[in-house]
């Protein structure tokens, strides 16, 4: 191999890497969309049952927004909003919180007075007595 061909191959390397990355993203998206709508709804419901605060990438769910909100309501979750915009390099994620859970109470400001002392102690903002 001559030096000229080596330089051409080196110059084309970024293009090949980008094409490979696009192929990987396409395959991942195709694999995520397996199953019918019922299967995807069940997968979302399982994600939402795990914690009081759940962050779900929208591309992992691949359901219409009204269906996502319906499944979230059935799971006892409330939709807070999207964390970031959907771009090529960063996926948009939906943020859900369990209705009536500790995170939801803090967000709504309910019980903030009772929990203020506890949270201040945990945050290290209470001066030491003595």
C-alpha positions as protocol buffer text, in pm:
chain_id: "A"
residue {
  index: 1
  type: UNK
  ca { x: 0 y: 0 z: 0 }
}
residue {
  index: 2
  type: UNK
  ca { x: 137 y: 333 z: -98 }
}
residue {
  index: 3
  type: UNK
  ca { x: 144 y: 644 z: 119 }
}
residue {
  index: 4
  type: UNK
  ca { x: -121 y: 808 z: -100 }
}
residue {
  index: 5
  type: UNK
  ca { x: -373 y: 529 z: -41 }
}
residue {
  index: 6
  type: UNK
  ca { x: -297 y: 533 z: 330 }
}
residue {
  index: 7
  type: UNK
  ca { x: -373 y: 906 z: 342 }
}
residue {
  index: 8
  type: UNK
  ca { x: -699 y: 853 z: 149 }
}
residue {
  index: 9
  type: UNK
  ca { x: -802 y: 577 z: 391 }
}
residue {
  index: 10
  type: UNK
  ca { x: -713 y: 799 z: 685 }
}
residue {
  index: 11
  type: UNK
  ca { x: -917 y: 1086 z: 539 }
}
residue {
  index: 12
  type: UNK
  ca { x: -1221 y: 860 z: 490 }
}
residue {
  index: 13
  type: UNK
  ca { x: -1202 y: 713 z: 841 }
}
residue {
  index: 14
  type: UNK
  ca { x: -1430 y: 979 z: 1004 }
}
residue {
  index: 15
  type: UNK
  ca { x: -1695 y: 920 z: 737 }
}
residue {
  index: 16
  type: UNK
  ca { x: -1685 y: 546 z: 800 }
}
residue {
  index: 17
  type: UNK
  ca { x: -1712 y: 601 z: 1176 }
}
residue {
  index: 18
  type: UNK
  ca { x: -2017 y: 828 z: 1130 }
}
residue {
  index: 19
  type: UNK
  ca { x: -2185 y: 574 z: 900 }
}
residue {
  index: 20
  type: UNK
  ca { x: -2120 y: 302 z: 1155 }
}
residue {
  index: 21
  type: UNK
  ca { x: -2268 y: 519 z: 1432 }
}
residue {
  index: 22
  type: UNK
  ca { x: -2579 y: 589 z: 1224 }
}
residue {
  index: 23
  type: UNK
  ca { x: -2619 y: 217 z: 1157 }
}
residue {
  index: 24
  type: UNK
  ca { x: -2589 y: 137 z: 1529 }
}
residue {
  index: 25
  type: UNK
  ca { x: -2854 y: 398 z: 1617 }
}
residue {
  index: 26
  type: UNK
  ca { x: -3088 y: 262 z: 1347 }
}
residue {
  index: 27
  type: UNK
  ca { x: -3048 y: -95 z: 1473 }
}
residue {
  index: 28
  type: UNK
  ca { x: -3107 y: 11 z: 1835 }
}
residue {
  index: 29
  type: UNK
  ca { x: -3420 y: 203 z: 1734 }
}
residue {
  index: 30
  type: UNK
  ca { x: -3548 y: -97 z: 1537 }
}
residue {
  index: 31
  type: UNK
  ca { x: -3484 y: -331 z: 1831 }
}
residue {
  index: 32
  type: UNK
  ca { x: -3668 y: -95 z: 2071 }
}
residue {
  index: 33
  type: UNK
  ca { x: -3976 y: -91 z: 1852 }
}
residue {
  index: 34
  type: UNK
  ca { x: -4028 y: -464 z: 1886 }
}
residue {
  index: 35
  type: UNK
  ca { x: -4370 y: -578 z: 1986 }
}
residue {
  index: 36
  type: UNK
  ca { x: -4714 y: -436 z: 1945 }
}
residue {
  index: 37
  type: UNK
  ca { x: -4857 y: -142 z: 2134 }
}
residue {
  index: 38
  type: UNK
  ca { x: -4971 y: -363 z: 2422 }
}
residue {
  index: 39
  type: UNK
  ca { x: -4617 y: -489 z: 2476 }
}
residue {
  index: 40
  type: UNK
  ca { x: -4474 y: -137 z: 2474 }
}
residue {
  index: 41
  type: UNK
  ca { x: -4746 y: -20 z: 2717 }
}
residue {
  index: 42
  type: UNK
  ca { x: -4655 y: -306 z: 2953 }
}
residue {
  index: 43
  type: UNK
  ca { x: -4284 y: -219 z: 2931 }
}
residue {
  index: 44
  type: UNK
  ca { x: -4362 y: 145 z: 3019 }
}
residue {
  index: 45
  type: UNK
  ca { x: -4586 y: 41 z: 3310 }
}
residue {
  index: 46
  type: UNK
  ca { x: -4303 y: -173 z: 3449 }
}
residue {
  index: 47
  type: UNK
  ca { x: -4061 y: 120 z: 3422 }
}
residue {
  index: 48
  type: UNK
  ca { x: -4303 y: 345 z: 3610 }
}
residue {
  index: 49
  type: UNK
  ca { x: -4364 y: 104 z: 3898 }
}
residue {
  index: 50
  type: UNK
  ca { x: -4005 y: 104 z: 4018 }
}
residue {
  index: 51
  type: UNK
  ca { x: -3958 y: 433 z: 4205 }
}
residue {
  index: 52
  type: UNK
  ca { x: -4108 y: 761 z: 4321 }
}
residue {
  index: 53
  type: UNK
  ca { x: -3922 y: 955 z: 4050 }
}
residue {
  index: 54
  type: UNK
  ca { x: -3876 y: 798 z: 3706 }
}
residue {
  index: 55
  type: UNK
  ca { x: -3693 y: 934 z: 3402 }
}
residue {
  index: 56
  type: UNK
  ca { x: -3794 y: 755 z: 3080 }
}
residue {
  index: 57
  type: UNK
  ca { x: -3627 y: 818 z: 2743 }
}
residue {
  index: 58
  type: UNK
  ca { x: -3904 y: 880 z: 2492 }
}
residue {
  index: 59
  type: UNK
  ca { x: -3731 y: 673 z: 2225 }
}
residue {
  index: 60
  type: UNK
  ca { x: -3733 y: 370 z: 2458 }
}
residue {
  index: 61
  type: UNK
  ca { x: -4110 y: 391 z: 2489 }
}
residue {
  index: 62
  type: UNK
  ca { x: -4206 y: 472 z: 2128 }
}
residue {
  index: 63
  type: UNK
  ca { x: -4573 y: 542 z: 2209 }
}
residue {
  index: 64
  type: UNK
  ca { x: -4792 y: 845 z: 2140 }
}
residue {
  index: 65
  type: UNK
  ca { x: -4791 y: 1100 z: 2421 }
}
residue {
  index: 66
  type: UNK
  ca { x: -5158 y: 1052 z: 2508 }
}
residue {
  index: 67
  type: UNK
  ca { x: -5094 y: 678 z: 2554 }
}
residue {
  index: 68
  type: UNK
  ca { x: -4792 y: 748 z: 2774 }
}
residue {
  index: 69
  type: UNK
  ca { x: -4998 y: 982 z: 2992 }
}
residue {
  index: 70
  type: UNK
  ca { x: -5273 y: 720 z: 3019 }
}
residue {
  index: 71
  type: UNK
  ca { x: -5030 y: 448 z: 3125 }
}
residue {
  index: 72
  type: UNK
  ca { x: -4868 y: 684 z: 3374 }
}
residue {
  index: 73
  type: UNK
  ca { x: -5204 y: 769 z: 3528 }
}
residue {
  index: 74
  type: UNK
  ca { x: -5286 y: 398 z: 3559 }
}
residue {
  index: 75
  type: UNK
  ca { x: -4951 y: 342 z: 3735 }
}
residue {
  index: 76
  type: UNK
  ca { x: -5019 y: 626 z: 3981 }
}
residue {
  index: 77
  type: UNK
  ca { x: -4761 y: 859 z: 3827 }
}
residue {
  index: 78
  type: UNK
  ca { x: -4784 y: 1225 z: 3727 }
}
residue {
  index: 79
  type: UNK
  ca { x: -4600 y: 1366 z: 3425 }
}
residue {
  index: 80
  type: UNK
  ca { x: -4377 y: 1661 z: 3518 }
}
residue {
  index: 81
  type: UNK
  ca { x: -4232 y: 1744 z: 3178 }
}
residue {
  index: 82
  type: UNK
  ca { x: -3939 y: 1681 z: 2949 }
}
residue {
  index: 83
  type: UNK
  ca { x: -3586 y: 1717 z: 3079 }
}
residue {
  index: 84
  type: UNK
  ca { x: -3409 y: 1812 z: 2757 }
}
residue {
  index: 85
  type: UNK
  ca { x: -3479 y: 1856 z: 2386 }
}
residue {
  index: 86
  type: UNK
  ca { x: -3464 y: 1568 z: 2144 }
}
residue {
  index: 87
  type: UNK
  ca { x: -3148 y: 1605 z: 1933 }
}
residue {
  index: 88
  type: UNK
  ca { x: -2933 y: 1366 z: 1737 }
}
residue {
  index: 89
  type: UNK
  ca { x: -2690 y: 1317 z: 2022 }
}
residue {
  index: 90
  type: UNK
  ca { x: -2924 y: 1351 z: 2323 }
}
residue {
  index: 91
  type: UNK
  ca { x: -3258 y: 1181 z: 2364 }
}
residue {
  index: 92
  type: UNK
  ca { x: -3553 y: 1362 z: 2516 }
}
residue {
  index: 93
  type: UNK
  ca { x: -3661 y: 1211 z: 2846 }
}
residue {
  index: 94
  type: UNK
  ca { x: -3993 y: 1234 z: 3025 }
}
residue {
  index: 95
  type: UNK
  ca { x: -3991 y: 1289 z: 3401 }
}
residue {
  index: 96
  type: UNK
  ca { x: -4263 y: 1122 z: 3608 }
}
residue {
  index: 97
  type: UNK
  ca { x: -4331 y: 1140 z: 3982 }
}
residue {
  index: 98
  type: UNK
  ca { x: -4549 y: 913 z: 4198 }
}
residue {
  index: 99
  type: UNK
  ca { x: -4869 y: 1092 z: 4300 }
}
residue {
  index: 100
  type: UNK
  ca { x: -4868 y: 1147 z: 4677 }
}
residue {
  index: 101
  type: UNK
  ca { x: -4512 y: 1020 z: 4717 }
}
residue {
  index: 102
  type: UNK
  ca { x: -4240 y: 1206 z: 4906 }
}
residue {
  index: 103
  type: UNK
  ca { x: -4099 y: 1367 z: 4590 }
}
residue {
  index: 104
  type: UNK
  ca { x: -4445 y: 1483 z: 4484 }
}
residue {
  index: 105
  type: UNK
  ca { x: -4510 y: 1634 z: 4828 }
}
residue {
  index: 106
  type: UNK
  ca { x: -4184 y: 1829 z: 4813 }
}
residue {
  index: 107
  type: UNK
  ca { x: -4260 y: 1953 z: 4460 }
}
residue {
  index: 108
  type: UNK
  ca { x: -4608 y: 2067 z: 4558 }
}
residue {
  index: 109
  type: UNK
  ca { x: -4483 y: 2219 z: 4885 }
}
residue {
  index: 110
  type: UNK
  ca { x: -4706 y: 2002 z: 5102 }
}
residue {
  index: 111
  type: UNK
  ca { x: -4554 y: 1907 z: 5435 }
}
residue {
  index: 112
  type: UNK
  ca { x: -4254 y: 2126 z: 5367 }
}
residue {
  index: 113
  type: UNK
  ca { x: -4264 y: 2269 z: 5720 }
}
residue {
  index: 114
  type: UNK
  ca { x: -4252 y: 1926 z: 5883 }
}
residue {
  index: 115
  type: UNK
  ca { x: -3980 y: 1801 z: 5653 }
}
residue {
  index: 116
  type: UNK
  ca { x: -3773 y: 2123 z: 5662 }
}
residue {
  index: 117
  type: UNK
  ca { x: -3589 y: 2031 z: 5981 }
}
residue {
  index: 118
  type: UNK
  ca { x: -3517 y: 1679 z: 5859 }
}
residue {
  index: 119
  type: UNK
  ca { x: -3397 y: 1793 z: 5518 }
}
residue {
  index: 120
  type: UNK
  ca { x: -3181 y: 2067 z: 5673 }
}
residue {
  index: 121
  type: UNK
  ca { x: -3013 y: 1812 z: 5900 }
}
residue {
  index: 122
  type: UNK
  ca { x: -2948 y: 1580 z: 5607 }
}
residue {
  index: 123
  type: UNK
  ca { x: -2813 y: 1867 z: 5399 }
}
residue {
  index: 124
  type: UNK
  ca { x: -2575 y: 1971 z: 5678 }
}
residue {
  index: 125
  type: UNK
  ca { x: -2718 y: 2320 z: 5714 }
}
residue {
  index: 126
  type: UNK
  ca { x: -2807 y: 2295 z: 6083 }
}
residue {
  index: 127
  type: UNK
  ca { x: -2535 y: 2438 z: 6309 }
}
residue {
  index: 128
  type: UNK
  ca { x: -2392 y: 2206 z: 6570 }
}
residue {
  index: 129
  type: UNK
  ca { x: -2523 y: 2267 z: 6920 }
}
residue {
  index: 130
  type: UNK
  ca { x: -2288 y: 2315 z: 7207 }
}
